[in-house]
Amino acid sequence: MVADHAQNLQVTQDFLANSSGGPTVLRILLGTQLRRLRQEKNISRHDAGYAIRASHAKISRMELGQVSFKRRDVDDLLKLYGVNDAEQREALLGLISSANAQGWWHKYGDVLPNWFGVYVGLEEAASVIRTFEVQFVPGLLQSEDYARSVIRLSRTATSEEDIDSRVQMRMHRQRRFVEPEAPRLWAVIDEAVLHRPYGDAEVMHGQIEHLLEMAGRPNITVQIATFSMGGHPAAGGPFSILRFPTPELPDVVYLEQLSSALYFDKYDDTHRYAQTMDHLATQAPPPSATEGILHDFLKRYS
């Protein structure tokens, strides 16, 4: 069992040393380690909560990486779980300050919903993102003018200053995908997105040119789910699947709603969405056809 702990802690240390994933992922990693230690001792969340003068609900939030960590709480839990080896304890306790740090996106906190901040943190850490969209071009592939039109029409920003801030944040999110060793992005976009204008013809023309440019990058794949496909199993709505560069973190499925979001990380859920994405990618015209499809829409908006 000690060997298992050492192996798990080494994975965490390696990830901390090599990942730019930021505090969101570090909180999840720390929570995952605490959950494993608790389960190996057959200690209930209720008893763990009692040990740190808190509720079982707080233990659950800690183990899911949804809250910041207090060193005293983690220290008390490690004692309860029988982690007495100094090196093991310091490896976990040493994660706390980094896990509690604020990511770059917190400077947009005045216009960033809390539920979306979690997603941005996960997006920063992902090595592969697969996304399906039916309403508008995915945020990571939006041009600045198109993003401004989408945000303005959503009525979630109350002033031009707020709109500018949200556009800047969206552009910041895109930077990581055009840098060396960028993560992989695979987007399947419903054809309806290209018919639905956000902004005037000039904005749409610029957006399609931007899509063509992004689709030409080696780490980005774009497919258009054309109307000729007929019905498909993802007709219920958009979703994204995030995969991470460490086996300690499971895939996460993200479903955005009007004023909240859902996150799934259980295998039965994520596997079902992965199968749906695989079906979409197989049924849609291949990526090699995307350029021709987009050029047809460029003519429409000329």
VMD Tcl script that draws the C-alpha trace (Angstrom):
set ca {
  {0.00 0.00 0.00}
  {2.90 2.35 0.79}
  {4.28 1.63 -2.67}
  {0.90 2.56 -4.18}
  {0.91 5.85 -2.27}
  {4.44 6.62 -3.43}
  {3.53 5.90 -7.04}
  {0.43 8.09 -6.89}
  {2.36 10.91 -5.25}
  {5.10 10.69 -7.88}
  {2.50 11.10 -10.63}
  {1.20 14.20 -8.87}
  {4.68 15.65 -8.46}
  {5.53 15.00 -12.11}
  {2.31 16.66 -13.20}
  {2.99 19.68 -10.97}
  {6.48 20.03 -12.45}
  {5.46 19.72 -16.09}
  {1.88 20.95 -16.43}
  {0.66 24.47 -17.09}
  {-2.79 23.32 -16.06}
  {-2.99 25.72 -13.17}
  {-4.81 25.64 -9.86}
  {-8.06 24.02 -11.00}
  {-6.33 20.80 -11.97}
  {-4.02 20.86 -8.96}
  {-7.06 21.09 -6.67}
  {-8.57 18.09 -8.43}
  {-5.32 16.14 -8.13}
  {-5.00 16.94 -4.45}
  {-8.64 16.04 -3.86}
  {-8.18 12.77 -5.74}
  {-5.23 11.82 -3.53}
  {-7.20 12.61 -0.36}
  {-10.17 10.56 -1.56}
  {-7.96 7.53 -2.28}
  {-6.30 7.76 1.11}
  {-9.68 7.97 2.83}
  {-11.15 5.05 0.93}
  {-8.12 2.85 1.57}
  {-8.71 3.35 5.31}
  {-12.47 2.76 4.92}
  {-13.21 6.09 6.57}
  {-16.56 7.71 5.78}
  {-16.89 11.30 4.60}
  {-18.87 11.99 7.77}
  {-16.01 10.83 10.01}
  {-13.45 12.70 7.91}
  {-15.53 15.86 8.17}
  {-15.78 15.46 11.95}
  {-11.98 15.27 12.14}
  {-11.61 18.72 10.57}
  {-14.64 20.27 12.29}
  {-16.65 20.31 9.07}
  {-19.46 18.48 7.30}
  {-19.30 15.48 4.98}
  {-20.36 17.88 2.21}
  {-17.13 19.85 2.62}
  {-15.11 16.63 2.36}
  {-16.95 15.86 -0.87}
  {-16.19 19.33 -2.27}
  {-12.54 19.02 -1.26}
  {-12.23 15.63 -2.94}
  {-13.76 17.02 -6.12}
  {-11.39 20.00 -6.11}
  {-14.28 22.46 -5.88}
  {-12.92 24.50 -2.95}
  {-9.60 25.88 -1.77}
  {-7.63 23.95 0.84}
  {-6.51 24.96 4.31}
  {-3.18 23.50 5.36}
  {-4.58 22.65 8.80}
  {-7.45 20.66 7.27}
  {-5.20 18.68 4.95}
  {-2.71 18.07 7.75}
  {-5.46 16.73 10.03}
  {-6.84 14.49 7.28}
  {-3.40 13.03 6.55}
  {-3.03 12.18 10.25}
  {-6.47 10.55 10.22}
  {-5.57 8.56 7.12}
  {-2.34 7.31 8.67}
  {0.06 9.12 6.35}
  {3.05 9.49 8.66}
  {5.89 9.42 6.16}
  {7.38 12.94 6.09}
  {8.12 12.87 2.34}
  {4.59 11.78 1.46}
  {3.05 14.41 3.71}
  {5.17 17.24 2.33}
  {4.45 16.20 -1.26}
  {0.74 16.70 -0.61}
  {1.00 19.70 1.70}
  {3.34 21.32 -0.80}
  {0.56 21.37 -3.40}
  {-1.73 23.55 -1.30}
  {-0.36 27.00 -2.13}
  {-0.25 26.24 -5.86}
  {-3.71 24.67 -5.79}
  {-5.11 27.76 -4.06}
  {-3.50 30.22 -6.48}
  {-5.66 32.21 -8.88}
  {-5.49 31.51 -12.62}
  {-5.09 34.28 -15.22}
  {-8.85 34.24 -15.83}
  {-9.61 35.55 -12.34}
  {-8.82 39.07 -13.51}
  {-12.01 38.75 -15.56}
  {-13.97 37.76 -12.46}
  {-16.34 40.71 -12.77}
  {-17.72 39.29 -16.03}
  {-16.86 35.60 -15.58}
  {-19.54 33.35 -14.02}
  {-18.14 31.04 -11.32}
  {-19.41 27.95 -13.12}
  {-17.51 28.93 -16.28}
  {-14.32 29.68 -14.38}
  {-14.11 25.98 -13.53}
  {-14.28 25.12 -17.22}
  {-11.56 27.61 -18.18}
  {-9.28 26.04 -15.60}
  {-9.90 22.58 -17.03}
  {-9.48 23.87 -20.59}
  {-6.07 25.29 -19.64}
  {-4.94 21.83 -18.54}
  {-6.45 19.72 -21.31}
  {-4.23 18.06 -23.90}
  {-7.16 17.18 -26.19}
  {-10.53 18.92 -26.56}
  {-13.30 17.53 -28.74}
  {-16.36 19.72 -29.14}
  {-19.69 19.72 -30.97}
  {-21.64 22.93 -31.52}
  {-25.06 23.62 -33.02}
  {-25.73 27.29 -32.20}
  {-22.55 29.21 -33.00}
  {-18.88 28.71 -33.83}
  {-17.06 27.25 -30.77}
  {-15.49 29.97 -28.63}
  {-11.96 28.71 -29.28}
  {-12.50 29.23 -33.02}
  {-14.33 32.55 -33.00}
  {-12.96 35.69 -34.63}
  {-12.91 38.80 -32.47}
  {-15.78 40.52 -34.33}
  {-17.91 37.37 -34.32}
  {-17.25 36.87 -30.59}
  {-18.33 40.44 -29.95}
  {-21.60 39.85 -31.81}
  {-22.28 36.59 -29.95}
  {-21.64 38.18 -26.56}
  {-23.70 41.26 -27.35}
  {-26.69 39.21 -28.53}
  {-26.50 36.92 -25.50}
  {-27.42 39.89 -23.27}
  {-25.18 38.53 -20.51}
  {-22.94 41.62 -20.61}
  {-24.46 44.88 -19.43}
  {-22.05 47.44 -20.90}
  {-19.59 47.90 -23.73}
  {-16.80 47.63 -21.17}
  {-18.11 44.23 -20.05}
  {-18.40 43.10 -23.67}
  {-14.81 44.19 -24.38}
  {-13.58 42.32 -21.29}
  {-15.34 39.10 -22.28}
  {-14.04 39.33 -25.86}
  {-10.49 39.82 -24.55}
  {-10.84 36.79 -22.34}
  {-12.09 34.66 -25.24}
  {-9.14 35.74 -27.37}
  {-6.80 34.95 -24.46}
  {-8.22 31.41 -24.28}
  {-7.36 30.91 -27.95}
  {-3.67 31.80 -27.59}
  {-2.74 28.43 -26.15}
  {-3.98 26.68 -29.30}
  {-1.72 28.56 -31.67}
  {1.50 28.22 -29.65}
  {4.22 25.57 -30.10}
  {3.22 22.22 -28.60}
  {-0.39 23.40 -28.53}
  {-3.10 21.01 -27.37}
  {-5.27 19.16 -29.87}
  {-8.66 20.64 -30.78}
  {-11.24 18.72 -32.81}
  {-14.48 20.59 -33.54}
  {-17.57 19.28 -35.29}
  {-19.82 22.20 -36.21}
  {-23.42 21.82 -37.35}
  {-24.06 23.41 -40.75}
  {-26.81 25.52 -39.16}
  {-24.09 27.55 -37.45}
  {-22.85 28.81 -40.82}
  {-26.37 29.81 -41.89}
  {-27.11 31.71 -38.69}
  {-25.59 35.20 -38.93}
  {-24.08 36.77 -35.83}
  {-23.32 40.23 -37.09}
  {-23.47 41.43 -40.68}
  {-22.08 39.78 -43.82}
  {-18.63 41.28 -43.19}
  {-18.48 39.74 -39.72}
  {-19.57 36.34 -41.04}
  {-17.08 36.53 -43.91}
  {-14.31 37.29 -41.43}
  {-15.40 34.45 -39.18}
  {-15.31 31.89 -41.98}
  {-11.88 33.12 -43.06}
  {-10.77 32.70 -39.44}
  {-12.17 29.15 -39.41}
  {-10.22 28.34 -42.56}
  {-7.03 29.70 -41.00}
  {-7.52 27.78 -37.75}
  {-8.47 24.56 -39.55}
  {-5.16 24.77 -41.41}
  {-3.18 24.42 -38.19}
  {-1.71 20.96 -37.54}
  {-3.28 20.65 -34.07}
  {-6.80 21.72 -35.10}
  {-9.38 19.66 -36.98}
  {-12.71 21.12 -38.12}
  {-15.60 19.15 -39.60}
  {-18.96 20.49 -40.75}
  {-21.96 18.30 -39.90}
  {-23.93 19.04 -43.07}
  {-27.71 18.87 -43.41}
  {-27.25 15.96 -45.82}
  {-26.30 13.80 -42.82}
  {-29.91 13.86 -41.67}
  {-30.46 13.11 -38.00}
  {-27.65 12.17 -35.64}
  {-27.33 11.14 -31.97}
  {-25.94 14.54 -30.88}
  {-29.02 16.46 -31.98}
  {-29.84 17.15 -28.32}
  {-27.27 19.90 -28.01}
  {-23.61 20.95 -27.83}
  {-20.99 19.36 -25.60}
  {-17.23 19.19 -25.13}
  {-14.95 16.37 -24.00}
  {-11.67 17.27 -22.30}
  {-8.77 14.86 -21.94}
  {-5.73 15.51 -19.75}
  {-2.06 14.54 -19.99}
  {-2.06 12.53 -16.77}
  {-3.91 9.28 -16.03}
  {-4.76 10.67 -12.59}
  {-7.48 12.78 -14.20}
  {-10.41 11.19 -16.02}
  {-11.97 12.68 -19.13}
  {-14.48 15.43 -18.38}
  {-17.65 16.14 -20.38}
  {-18.82 19.75 -20.24}
  {-22.40 20.78 -20.99}
  {-23.07 24.52 -20.94}
  {-26.55 25.75 -20.08}
  {-28.09 29.23 -20.06}
  {-26.91 30.19 -16.58}
  {-24.97 27.14 -15.37}
  {-23.03 24.11 -16.56}
  {-22.83 20.37 -15.97}
  {-19.62 18.39 -15.63}
  {-19.43 14.60 -15.95}
  {-16.33 12.53 -15.20}
  {-17.74 9.05 -14.55}
  {-16.68 6.59 -17.24}
  {-20.23 5.51 -18.17}
  {-21.12 9.13 -18.96}
  {-17.91 10.19 -20.67}
  {-17.72 6.99 -22.72}
  {-21.24 7.56 -24.05}
  {-20.35 11.07 -25.18}
  {-17.09 9.86 -26.68}
  {-19.01 7.28 -28.71}
  {-21.39 9.99 -29.88}
  {-18.49 12.19 -30.92}
  {-16.87 9.28 -32.76}
  {-20.17 8.69 -34.59}
  {-20.42 12.36 -35.55}
  {-16.84 12.45 -36.84}
  {-17.46 9.32 -38.91}
  {-20.83 10.39 -40.29}
  {-19.89 14.00 -41.14}
  {-17.90 14.84 -44.28}
  {-14.17 14.28 -43.58}
  {-11.91 17.15 -42.53}
  {-10.53 17.24 -46.07}
  {-13.97 18.46 -47.24}
  {-14.13 21.34 -44.74}
  {-12.17 23.81 -46.84}
  {-14.53 23.43 -49.81}
  {-17.63 23.75 -47.63}
  {-16.32 26.90 -45.98}
  {-15.34 28.45 -49.31}
  {-18.93 27.98 -50.50}
  {-20.11 29.99 -47.46}
  {-17.45 32.63 -48.09}
  {-19.09 33.32 -51.45}
  {-22.47 33.62 -49.73}
  {-21.21 36.32 -47.38}
  {-19.15 38.21 -49.99}
}
mol new
graphics top color blue
foreach p $ca { graphics top sphere $p radius 0.5 }
foreach p [lrange $ca 0 end-1] q [lrange $ca 1 end] { graphics top cylinder $p $q radius 0.2 }
display resetview
